[in-house]
């Protein structure tokens, strides 16, 4: 009797042969390649039309796998992993020699994440080693949170069905150096949560850097121009027929809806997308990751909304 090949096995065969596949995670869907395949890594950049200077995040299914990718795993890393992995947190660490320079864009550091989505963990387990996986969309465009989003953008690649991404925006990216915690990309794991687990001795700073994905000023952009403003204000706009979305007041819901809503509005009639937020959101640590994505996605934004997200 002929053995039935599972979807996961098909995906692993593609990865081993230098291809890429769509992989669900709890943050967004990723475009995955084997870290052991140079052609696979090159195919990520080619498929996404992504520049080689933008590093990739490596996804693991165990802390021991993470340790094998870095030369500086320490007590603080272990504490962060114990508290936030599996989950939407990426650690920037000094890389071990086995990490290909294509992954790190020639840098000496690597971003490592242990996702919580069961299908991502099953894929990595069946493959037998980690995968590199940026978001499964064209460079600078809206990230995907369903398998359909990925298939619409890349109809020729296999996409593992994993439902809608539970978190909805990309992971928080951090680096810990001595007693300084640097947040390179905010996400749904907040500064407050990190400080609670690490202790008050840690100085926290928010920076953008080429060592982390998502550092460019323009990112996550729909095709239509996006206008970002406060609900309470009017700003001059050259557009006549906006499609409006009022961001939900609950941060977890807002994050989960963000990219799906932008994709939905991008397909409708109208000459721009207008996103409304409240003053309270700009002061709320839970909204920092959401506002970071919206600020980078916006073609026009209120000068009352800070650029430091």
N, C-alpha and C positions, 0 to 999 in steps of 0.2 A: 504493500500500500504506500502510495506517495505521501511523503511528509508535507503537511501544510506549513508554509513559511509565515511566521507572524510579521506584523507590521514593524515591530521593533527589530526583528532580524533583518528585514529588508533595509531598514534605515542603517543598521550597522554595516551591512554589505556595501551600501553606497558610501558611507564614511570611510571604510577601509580602502575603497578603490579611489579615493581622492575627491569624492563629491561632497555636496552640502545638502542638509535637510532642514525643514522647519521643526523646531523643538519648542513645546510649550513650557513655560515656567510661570511661577506665580506673579512675576513682575510684568513682563511682556514676552511675546514669542521671540525666540532667538533663531538666527541662521547659523546652524552648528556645523563644525568640521572637526575631524580628529586632530588632536595636537601633534600626532605623530606623522601626519601627512602634509608635506609641504604644498603639494598641488591642491589639497583641500583648503588649506589656509589661504592660498592665492585665490582660490575660487570664491571665498568669502568677499574679498576686496573687489574682485571682478563683478560678482553678482550684485553687490550693493552699490557699485561705483564709488567705493569708499577709498579715500587716499591712504597710502601706506603709513603716513605719519600718525594716524589715529589708532592707538593700541586696542587690542581685544581683551575681553575678560574670559578667563578660564573657569569652567564650571566643573566641580568635583562632586562625588557622592559620599565622601568621608573626610574626616579631619586628617587621617593618615595620608590620603591623596594630596590634600592641601599642603601638608608638611613636605611632601616630596618635591614640590614645585618652588620651594623657597629656602634660602640659606639663613633666614633670621627669625624663625618661629620662636616666640618667647612667651613668658607668662601672661603678658597683656593680650597677645593674640589668642592664647588659650581661653582667657576669660571672655573675650569677645565672641569666640566661637561657641563656647558653652552657653552663652546667653542669647545669641542671635542667629546661630546656625542650627538647622537649615532655615534659610530665610533671606530677605532682601537686603543683605549687607555684603559689600565687596571690600576686601582688605587689599591695600596696595603694599606689597612686600618686596624685598630684594629677591631677585629670581635665582633659581638654581640653574646650573649649566644645561640641564635637559630641556629648558624652556626655549623654544625657537625664537630668534630675533624678529621673525615676522609677526609673532603674537604681541611682542612688546614694542614694536616700531623701533627696534635697536636700543631701547632704554634698558637700564639695569634693574628695573622694577617690573613686577607683574601684578595684575589685578586678579584676585581669586574669590570665587563665590561658591557656596554650597546651597543650591536651590532646594526648595521644599516640594516642588511639584512631583508627584509620584512617577509620572511618565518620563520626566527628565532624568530622575534617579535610576529608573529602570533602563533607560537607554545607555547611560554612562556605565551602569553595572554590566550590561550585556556586552558593550564594546570593550570593557576591561581597562579603560583609561579615560582621563578627562577629555572634554571637548572645549574648543574655543567658540564663543557664540555672542556676537553683537545682536542688536535687534534686527528682526527679519523684514527690513524695509529698505528702500533706496536711501542713500546717504542724505541726511538733513531733513528727511520727510517724516510723516507721522508714524509713530511706532505701532505695531500690530498687537492686539489683545485677543484675537480669535484666529483659529486656523483659516477661516474664510478670508480674513484680511491678508494673510500671507499668500494664500492661493491666488487671490485676485492680483497681487503684485508680482508674484513669481509662479505662473501657472505650470511651469515645467519641473518644479521640484516636489519631492515627497514632503508632505507636512503631517506630522503626528497630531491627531485630534486630542486636545486636552481641555476642551471647554474654554470659557472666558477666563482670562488671567485675573486671579483674585485680587491682587494688589493694584495693578493697572498702570503704574509708572515704574521706571527703571530703579535699580537698587541705589541705596545710599553708598557712596564710595568714600572710604576714609584711609588715612595713613596715620599711624602712631609713631612718633619719634621722641624718645625719652619721655618727658611728661607733657608733650604737646599732641593734641588730637586735631588733625587737619581734615576737614570735610571738603572733598574735592567736588562732590556732586550730592546735593541734598536729596533725600527720598523720604519714604514713610517711616523709616527708623530715624528718630529725631535726635537733635543735639542733647535735649534733656534726657532722653532714654539712655543715650551713650554715657553721659556724665553720671547718671545714677548708678550704672554698673561699674564704671571705672573709678569713681571717687572724685571728690572735689579738688584733688591736687592737680588734675589735668587742665591745662590751658587749652581752650578750644578756639580754632580759627577757621574761617570759611574762605577757601581759595579756589581758583580755577587753574588748571595746569595741563600741559600736553601729556603728563603721565597718566591722565584719566580720560576715558571717553566722555563725550558730551560737553567739552570745554569751549567749543566754538560759539560765537555770539549768535549765530543763526542756526537753529536746529528745530526738529520736531514740526516742521512747517507744512500746513495744508497747501493745496494749489491756490485757493482763494486767499487774498490778503486777510490777515487776522488783526482785528482791533481789540486791544485790551484796555478796559477802563473801569473806573469805579461806578457802581450803580447810581450814585448820587450826583454824577457830573455829566456834562455834555462836552464833547470835544469836536473841533472842526474836522470833518472827514470829507474826502472827495467822492465817497461812495453813496449811492442812492437807495439801494435795496438790501440792507443788511439782514443776515440770518443770525438771530440772537440766541445765545445760551447764557443763562444765569447759573453760575457755579453753585452747586448745593452747599449748604452750610455745614454739613458733616464731611470732614476731610476724607475719611475712608471711602465714602460714596463718591465724592468728587474725583478722587484719584481713579477709582474703578471705571467711572464713566468718561473720563477725559478724552482719551484717544478715540474711543468708539464714537463719541459725540462729534468730535472734529471731523472724523471720516464721514459720518452721516451728513453733516451740514455741507461738507465739501462737494457732495454729490447733488445737492439741491439747487434750484434756481435762486439766484441772488448774486450780488457782485462782491460781497465780503462776508466774513464771519465776525460777529461782534460778541465778545465774551465779557460778561459783567461780574465783578467781584465786589466784596464789601471792604470797608476800611478795617474791620476787625480781622479779616483774613490776612491782611498785610502785617499784622502784629502777632499772628498765631504760628508758633513753631511747627504745628502739624501741617500747615499749608505751605511751608517753605518749598518743598519739593514740587508741589503742584504749580506754584507761582513761578518757580525756576523754569519749568517747561513752557508755561504760557508766555513768559517774558521773552524767551528765545524764539518762540513760534510767532510772535507778534510782529507785523510790519509797521504798525502804528500803535503807540501806547501812551497812556496818560503820564504826564510828568510828575504826577503825585504817587506813582508806583515806582518803588526803588529798583535800581538795577542790581542790587547785591544778592539777589536770590540765586 
